[in-house]
Amino acid sequence: MTGLRKFVDETKLSGFIVAVVIVVGFVSLVNIINNTPTTYHYEEWLPESGSKESRITIAGIEDANITVSYVDRPGFWYSIDMTHYTSENKHSVDHITNPLFLPLRVHVTSIIRVRSINIVLGTDATHSLYISGVNLNTIVFLDNGAKISRSTCRFHGTGIFQFWMTENVNYTTEGMRVIIGDFYSNRESPELVVLDIDLPTGLNGHLSTPNATFINNDWPINFDDEWGTKSINEPLLNIKIFFSMRVWANLQL
């Protein structure tokens, strides 16, 4: 991953991100004068029986930093820290644990701007992510033994989307889908996508994108705008990018 960080530092992206931070920081500073930013914490544990598949939906969020990471903590479902620019609370974090619903569900929304959302997911469950919004700086980081079989990561919004996967993930006979942008509306696609993938042994990869700049690409197959590993007879990480002005990728085996 150091290659990607070095690459990002040596490009104009760092300046772009700094500009975003400065703008957001200015807005928050104005609000701090009138009202102090407030963080709300939510935490849940998995039910003792029923599904261990989880669907996390983040919808209707604007101008926010979103981070998703994984922790190896037995029985843990999720923790969410949501920080507003002010102490005004007009958001909701709802979950459904009824075994009749498959999978378990968590729905995060807000009717006012959110400064940041930090989500930590437990590795005892398989989590699918559905994220949508406007001007989001989003990082999804799969590590610490995250389960990926039969999971989906879907980003439908504008801003920056980063997807990081280390070798330290778990899978069975199935892989994971990552879907970015929208086929029908370029306006709802991220301006920049950053991929940093280190495939574990036995997990194959496939990437489809209309434009990509590679800082490293160990996936040997290329046909037009598609790249992949040699075989698809094993569990597959399948990444589909419908549209983004820039895609930067570090693909390792």
N, C-alpha and C positions, 0 to 999 in steps of 0.2 A: 504493500500500500504506500510505501514511501515514495515510489515512483510517481504515483498519481498526485500526492501532495506536492512534490517538487514541481511537477508539470503545471499544476494549478498556480503555484506561487510564481512561476516564470511567465505567466500569461496575463492578459488583461482581465481575466476573470476575477482575480483578487481585487482589482480596482472596482469592478462592478459590484462585488459583494460588499466592499467597504462602503460604496455609495448607498446601497440599500440600507445598511446598518445605520449610516449617518441620518438618512431620512427618517427611519423608524425611531432612532434615538431622539431626533428633534421633536417628533410628535409626542413621544413619551415624556420628554422634558416639559413640554407645555402643560401636559396633564398633571405631572408631579406637582407643579405649582399649586394646583387646585385640589388634587386628591392623590393619595399615595397608591401606586400599583399594588394589587393584592393577588396572592396565589392561593388557589383552592386545591385541596388534596383529596383524592378519592382512591380507595384501595379495596380490592375484593379477592376472595379466595375461591377456588374451584369447588363446586358442589361435590359431595362425597360420591354421588351416583349420577348417571346420565352421561351426556355427551362430553367429550373432551376436545371438541372442535369449537373454535371461537371465531366470531366475525366482528371486527372492529370497524365502525363507520365514523368518519369525521367529515361533516358536511356543513356548508354554509359559512366557512371561516374565511376571513379576509386579513391580509397584511400581517401574517403571523409566521413565527418560526415553529416548525413541528419536528420533533425527534421521536423515533421509535427504536427501542433497543430491547434486548432479551437478557433475562437473568435466570440462572439455574437455582431455583428455590422451590423445593417440593411443595406441591399443593397450591402454589401461588397462581392467581389468574392475571391480575393487572394492577398497576398503579398509574394514576393520571394526575399530573400537576398542571393546572391551567392558570395562567397569569394574565390578568386584565391590565389595561393601561391605567385604570382607576379602580376604586373599591366597589364599583357598581357591578352587581352580579346578575347578568341576564343570559346565563348559559344553562345547559342541562347535560348531565351525564347519566344516561339511563341504561340499565342492563336487565336481561331476561335470563333466568336460570331454570325456568320450567323445563323438565326433561322432554315435554312434548314438542318443544321447539328445537330444531336442529339447524344450525349449530347454536351454541350460546351466543348471545348478542350484546354488544355494547355500542351505544349511539351517542356521539358527542356533537353538540350543536351550540351555536351562540347567535344572538340577534344583535350583539354589539361586537366591535373589533376586539380581537384577542391578541395579546402580545406574544405569548408562547404557549405551546402544549407539549409537555414531555410525557411520553408513554413508555412504561417498562412492562414487558410481557413475560409471564412465566413459561418455562420450557416444558412443563408437564402437559400443555395443551398445544394443539396446532391452530395457529391464528391466521386468518385471512384479513387483509387490510383494504379498505375502500376509502380513499381520501379525495375530497373535492373542495375547491375554493378558488379564491382570487389572490394573486400575488403572495404565494406561499413559498417559504424556504424550507424544504422538507428533506429530511435524511432518514432513511430506513436502513438499520444496521443489524444484519443477521449474524449472530455469533453465540458463543456460550452453550452450544448444543441445541439451538433452535430447531424445532420440528418443522419441516417444509413440505412433507408429502401431502398432496391434495389441497394445497393452499394457493391463494391468489393474492397478489398485490396489485391494486388498481389505482392509478393516479389520474384524475380528471380535473385539471385546473391550470392556472397560469403561475409563472414564477420559476423556481429552480427545484428540480427533483434529483436527489442522489440515492442510489441503491447500492449498498455495500454487502457483500457476502464473503465470509471467510470459509476455510476448510472445516471449521468446527460447527457443522450443522448435521442434523440427523434426518434420514429419509429411509423409506422402505422400498416398495416396488413402483412408487409413483414419485413424480417430481413436483415442480412449482411453476405457476404462470405469473408473469409480470407484464401488465398491460398499461401503456403510458400514452396519454393523449386521446384524441377522438377522431375517428375517421371522417366524420361529417362536419366538424367545426374546428378549424385551426386556431381560432381565438381561444379555445378552451384547452389548449395544449401548452406545456411548459416551454419557456424560451430556452432553457438549458437543461439537459439531462446528463448526469455524471454516473457512470457505471464502474464499479471496482469489484470484479468477480474473481475469486480464487476457488475453482471447482474442486471439491473433494473427490477422491478416487471413486469411480463408479457412477458419478453423476455427469451426464452429458449436458452440453449447452447448445442453444440455438438463439441467434439474435437477428431480428429483422428491423431495419431502420432505413429511412430514405437518405440519411446523411450521417456520417460518423467520422470522427478523428480518433485514431488509435494511438495511445502512447505505448501500448503493449498488446499484442494479439497472438496468443498461442492456439487459437481455434483455427484449424487448418483449412476448413472448407469455406469457399467464398463463391457465391453465384449472385451476380447483380448486387442487390442490397441486403443479402443474407449471408450470415457467417455461422459456422457451427463446428462441432467436434466430429470425429470420424464416424461414430455410430449413434443411432438413436434407439438401440435395442435395450438400453438401460434407463433408469429414471432420468428425467430431462428437466433442466431449467430452461424454460421457453420465454424469451423476452421479445415483446412486440411493441415497437414504438411507431405510432401512426404518424405523428408529426412533432418536430421540435426544430427550432432554428439552428441549434447546436447540440451535438451528442459527442461527449468525450468518454472513451472507453478504455479500461485496463482489463483485459481478459486473460486470465492465467489458467493453466491446467494443474 
